[in-house]
Amino acid sequence: MTEPVDTTPAPRPTPPWVVPTVVGALLALAILVIVAVIFALREDPASVESLEVSSPASMTADGGIRFEGVDGALVVADPNGEAATTSVELYVDWSCPICRDFEGAYSEELTGRVAAGELVLEVHPVAILDRAFLDSEYSSRAANVAACVAEHAPDAFLAVQYGFFAAQPDEGTVGYDDAQLVELLGIIGVTDADVVSCVENGDFRDWVAAITAATVSRAELAGDTGGFGTPTVVIDGERWNPATDGELLALLDAR
């Protein structure tokens, strides 16, 4: 079993000492330039595109699956397109109890507004709670399910998310094993062989680790305490803070 993903940014490397010669000075300058380029790329929130991992085709470059309304129905939108109306981005961990509560409180209203053409909804699955599930990496495996569904059965994504929140295992347990995840998908109505194979083989586990690391490092997504948490809601590029912005639906009504 692989170790849980550590999303703590790595310490900045220190350039090696060089002798005070012309050659040494040029070498030091070259090292500083290289280090500056590395950190500039590392701090770019869109740099996940450059990572050599397989990502779901229906996902945006920063890891979201987008939904829009067409003739009163929700459809999966072009991940490379631009939202023509108010954009609501949700960053969620399918193992997160507060995300489950958010889903229960807001999903029906938000998806109704999407179907009516009032909103574009973008869901970003991440895995930040492996530590809560007794070395089973349940959070990462649940996020892999999200990516597998996004890749092979994207139209079922929101239904699967709803089902996974409804059947969410308690923190402090091992959660579900892969066979149980496949069984849960079947109960929800997703039996596609490609989805099942993707879940069993962990096809997007590397993508989950990469997109989670990139997401938690984005300063604009940090909460009041300076860290990233789920659920995080971003409206037209601005993070929703209920303490200062007020109730979510009222905020959307005022836009």
Backbone torsions as a table, in degrees:
resi	resn	phi	psi	omega
1	MET	NA	134.5	179.8
2	THR	-73.3	155.7	176.8
3	GLU	-71.0	151.4	176.3
4	PRO	-57.9	147.6	-177.6
5	VAL	-68.3	128.0	175.4
6	ASP	-96.5	113.1	-176.8
7	THR	-94.8	10.1	177.8
8	THR	-71.0	126.9	-179.7
9	PRO	-58.2	139.6	-180.0
10	ALA	-68.2	146.6	177.8
11	PRO	-63.2	148.8	-179.6
12	ARG	-70.0	130.5	179.3
13	PRO	-69.0	148.0	178.3
14	THR	-97.6	127.0	178.8
15	PRO	-58.7	143.7	179.7
16	PRO	-67.3	152.3	176.5
17	TRP	-68.1	142.2	177.8
18	VAL	-126.3	151.9	-179.6
19	VAL	-74.7	149.1	-176.2
20	PRO	-76.4	67.1	175.8
21	THR	-122.2	170.4	178.1
22	VAL	-60.2	-45.9	179.2
23	VAL	-62.1	-43.0	179.7
24	GLY	-62.8	-40.3	180.0
25	ALA	-64.1	-42.3	178.4
26	LEU	-64.9	-39.1	178.3
27	LEU	-63.8	-43.2	179.0
28	ALA	-62.2	-42.0	179.0
29	LEU	-62.5	-42.8	179.7
30	ALA	-62.2	-42.0	179.6
31	ILE	-62.7	-43.3	-179.9
32	LEU	-62.5	-39.8	178.8
33	VAL	-64.0	-45.2	180.0
34	ILE	-61.5	-45.5	179.9
35	VAL	-61.7	-41.0	179.4
36	ALA	-61.9	-40.8	178.9
37	VAL	-65.4	-42.6	179.8
38	ILE	-58.9	-45.8	-177.2
39	PHE	-74.9	-29.2	174.5
40	ALA	-63.1	-41.1	178.2
41	LEU	-69.5	-38.8	-177.8
42	ARG	-64.7	-32.9	-176.6
43	GLU	-86.8	-2.3	178.8
44	ASP	-82.0	115.9	-176.4
45	PRO	-63.5	-20.0	-179.2
46	ALA	-92.1	4.9	-174.0
47	SER	-69.8	-5.8	177.4
48	VAL	-60.9	-21.3	178.0
49	GLU	-62.1	-28.7	-175.6
50	SER	-87.4	-7.3	-179.6
51	LEU	-74.5	139.9	-177.0
52	GLU	-86.5	66.5	176.6
53	VAL	-131.4	153.4	177.9
54	SER	-78.9	127.9	-178.8
55	SER	-121.0	151.4	179.4
56	PRO	-62.6	136.2	-175.9
57	ALA	-64.3	-27.7	-177.5
58	SER	-85.6	-1.7	-178.2
59	MET	-90.3	147.8	172.9
60	THR	-70.6	170.8	-178.3
61	ALA	-61.3	-29.6	179.4
62	ASP	-100.9	20.3	166.0
63	GLY	90.2	28.3	179.4
64	GLY	-116.5	145.5	172.2
65	ILE	-103.9	127.9	-167.4
66	ARG	-106.4	138.9	178.2
67	PHE	-126.2	141.5	177.0
68	GLU	-137.0	167.5	179.9
69	GLY	-96.6	132.2	176.2
70	VAL	-134.9	116.3	180.0
71	ASP	52.9	40.6	175.6
72	GLY	81.3	6.7	-179.9
73	ALA	-122.4	153.7	174.9
74	LEU	-82.7	132.4	175.9
75	VAL	-133.7	154.4	176.4
76	VAL	-73.1	125.9	-175.6
77	ALA	-91.6	163.1	176.3
78	ASP	-61.0	120.0	-178.7
79	PRO	-66.0	-17.7	-179.2
80	ASN	-100.5	0.9	-179.9
81	GLY	-83.9	177.9	178.0
82	GLU	-111.8	140.7	179.6
83	ALA	-68.5	129.6	-178.1
84	ALA	-87.9	-7.0	-179.1
85	THR	-142.7	-169.3	-178.3
86	THR	-54.3	131.1	-178.6
87	SER	-106.8	127.3	175.7
88	VAL	-116.9	118.4	178.4
89	GLU	-106.2	130.1	178.2
90	LEU	-114.5	125.1	174.8
91	TYR	-104.9	114.3	-171.7
92	VAL	-134.1	151.7	170.7
93	ASP	-115.2	122.1	-175.6
94	TRP	-65.5	-9.7	176.3
95	SER	-99.1	4.5	-172.5
96	CYS	-90.3	118.5	-179.8
97	PRO	-61.7	-35.8	179.7
98	ILE	-69.6	-33.9	174.6
99	CYS	-64.0	-38.7	176.9
100	ARG	-60.9	-43.5	179.4
101	ASP	-65.7	-39.7	177.7
102	PHE	-62.5	-43.0	178.7
103	GLU	-58.4	-45.3	-179.9
104	GLY	-64.8	-33.7	-176.9
105	ALA	-81.5	-32.1	-167.2
106	TYR	-124.2	-17.0	-170.0
107	SER	-61.8	-42.3	-177.3
108	GLU	-63.4	-44.8	-179.2
109	GLU	-67.5	-43.4	-178.3
110	LEU	-65.6	-45.2	-179.5
111	THR	-68.0	-31.6	175.1
112	GLY	-63.8	-40.3	178.7
113	ARG	-69.6	-34.6	176.4
114	VAL	-64.7	-47.5	-179.8
115	ALA	-59.4	-33.6	179.7
116	ALA	-79.7	-2.2	178.8
117	GLY	83.6	12.0	-178.1
118	GLU	-85.7	-24.3	-175.7
119	LEU	-138.2	157.7	162.4
120	VAL	-113.5	128.5	-177.2
121	LEU	-107.7	135.1	179.6
122	GLU	-130.9	120.8	-177.3
123	VAL	-106.9	127.7	-179.3
124	HIS	-113.9	102.4	176.1
125	PRO	-78.3	133.3	176.5
126	VAL	-134.4	170.7	-178.6
127	ALA	-131.3	98.4	-178.2
128	ILE	-119.6	3.3	-172.5
129	LEU	-120.5	26.8	175.4
130	ASP	-56.1	-34.3	-177.6
131	ARG	-61.8	-18.9	-175.9
132	ALA	-90.0	1.8	-171.2
133	PHE	-130.2	46.9	165.9
134	LEU	47.4	52.1	173.6
135	ASP	61.7	20.0	-179.9
136	SER	-96.5	-7.3	-178.5
137	GLU	55.9	36.9	-176.4
138	TYR	-61.5	-40.6	-179.3
139	SER	-58.9	-45.6	-179.9
140	SER	-67.6	-38.0	-179.4
141	ARG	-71.0	-34.7	175.7
142	ALA	-66.4	-39.8	177.4
143	ALA	-66.6	-32.6	174.5
144	ASN	-63.8	-38.5	175.4
145	VAL	-59.3	-44.6	179.2
146	ALA	-57.4	-44.4	179.8
147	ALA	-67.2	-38.8	178.8
148	CYS	-63.0	-42.6	178.5
149	VAL	-66.5	-41.7	178.2
150	ALA	-60.3	-34.5	-178.9
151	GLU	-78.0	-45.9	-168.8
152	HIS	-107.8	-19.1	-179.8
153	ALA	-147.1	56.4	-171.5
154	PRO	-60.2	-30.3	179.6
155	ASP	-64.0	-20.8	-179.0
156	ALA	-94.6	1.6	-170.6
157	PHE	-57.5	-51.0	-175.5
158	LEU	-65.8	-36.2	176.9
159	ALA	-65.6	-40.0	178.3
160	VAL	-66.7	-42.5	178.2
161	GLN	-58.6	-46.3	179.6
162	TYR	-59.5	-44.6	-179.7
163	GLY	-65.0	-39.2	179.8
164	PHE	-68.5	-35.9	175.4
165	PHE	-68.3	-40.7	-179.6
166	ALA	-62.9	-32.9	-177.7
167	ALA	-105.4	21.4	-173.0
168	GLN	-59.8	128.9	176.7
169	PRO	-73.8	158.4	-179.1
170	ASP	-74.1	145.0	170.2
171	GLU	-63.2	150.6	-177.2
172	GLY	87.5	0.9	174.0
173	THR	-110.6	-176.5	176.1
174	VAL	-87.1	-5.2	-176.5
175	GLY	70.4	-154.0	179.7
176	TYR	-98.1	144.5	171.2
177	ASP	-82.9	176.0	-173.9
178	ASP	-62.8	-37.5	178.7
179	ALA	-63.4	-38.7	178.7
180	GLN	-70.6	-32.9	175.8
181	LEU	-63.4	-42.7	177.5
182	VAL	-64.1	-40.2	178.3
183	GLU	-62.9	-42.5	178.8
184	LEU	-63.1	-41.5	176.3
185	LEU	-58.4	-42.1	179.3
186	GLY	-63.0	-39.4	177.7
187	ILE	-62.6	-38.5	179.2
188	ILE	-71.4	-24.4	177.9
189	GLY	115.7	9.5	179.2
190	VAL	-105.8	109.3	-178.5
191	THR	-124.0	9.6	-178.0
192	ASP	-54.3	130.0	-176.6
193	ALA	-61.1	-34.1	179.5
194	ASP	-68.0	-37.3	176.7
195	VAL	-64.9	-46.7	-178.8
196	VAL	-59.4	-47.7	179.0
197	SER	-61.1	-41.1	179.8
198	CYS	-61.5	-41.7	179.1
199	VAL	-68.0	-47.8	-176.7
200	GLU	-64.9	-33.1	-178.1
201	ASN	-92.2	-6.5	-179.1
202	GLY	62.1	41.8	-171.2
203	ASP	-57.6	-30.9	-175.1
204	PHE	-111.5	19.9	179.9
205	ARG	-62.5	-39.7	177.9
206	ASP	-65.3	-39.2	177.6
207	TRP	-63.9	-42.2	178.6
208	VAL	-58.4	-46.0	-180.0
209	ALA	-62.7	-43.3	-177.4
210	ALA	-68.4	-45.9	-176.4
211	ILE	-70.3	-33.2	176.8
212	THR	-66.1	-45.5	178.9
213	ALA	-61.0	-42.1	179.4
214	ALA	-66.3	-38.3	-177.1
215	THR	-69.2	-47.9	-175.8
216	VAL	-67.8	-17.2	-179.6
217	SER	-88.5	-4.5	-177.7
218	ARG	-79.7	114.3	-175.1
219	ALA	-60.6	-33.3	-177.0
220	GLU	-71.0	-11.6	178.4
221	LEU	-98.8	-2.0	-177.0
222	ALA	-71.1	145.4	177.7
223	GLY	-85.0	-168.3	-176.7
224	ASP	-63.5	-27.8	-179.7
225	THR	-86.9	-1.5	177.3
226	GLY	94.8	-3.5	179.8
227	GLY	-113.9	166.7	178.7
228	PHE	-90.2	141.0	175.8
229	GLY	-144.6	168.7	177.8
230	THR	-120.9	146.2	-3.0
231	PRO	-77.7	146.4	169.7
232	THR	-116.2	132.6	-177.9
233	VAL	-118.1	129.3	179.0
234	VAL	-122.0	125.4	-179.0
235	ILE	-113.7	116.7	-178.3
236	ASP	48.0	44.0	175.0
237	GLY	86.8	-1.8	-178.9
238	GLU	-117.0	129.4	-178.7
239	ARG	-67.7	131.2	177.3
240	TRP	-77.0	125.8	175.2
241	ASN	-116.9	103.3	-175.3
242	PRO	-60.1	-26.5	-179.0
243	ALA	-67.1	-31.5	-177.4
244	THR	-113.1	-25.1	-175.0
245	ASP	-96.0	-13.7	-179.9
246	GLY	85.2	-172.0	-175.4
247	GLU	-64.2	141.7	-171.0
248	LEU	-61.6	-50.3	-176.2
249	LEU	-66.3	-35.9	176.7
250	ALA	-65.8	-36.8	177.1
251	LEU	-64.9	-42.6	178.3
252	LEU	-65.6	-37.8	178.8
253	ASP	-62.9	-30.4	-175.7
254	ALA	-83.2	-6.0	-176.1
255	ARG	-84.6	NA	NA
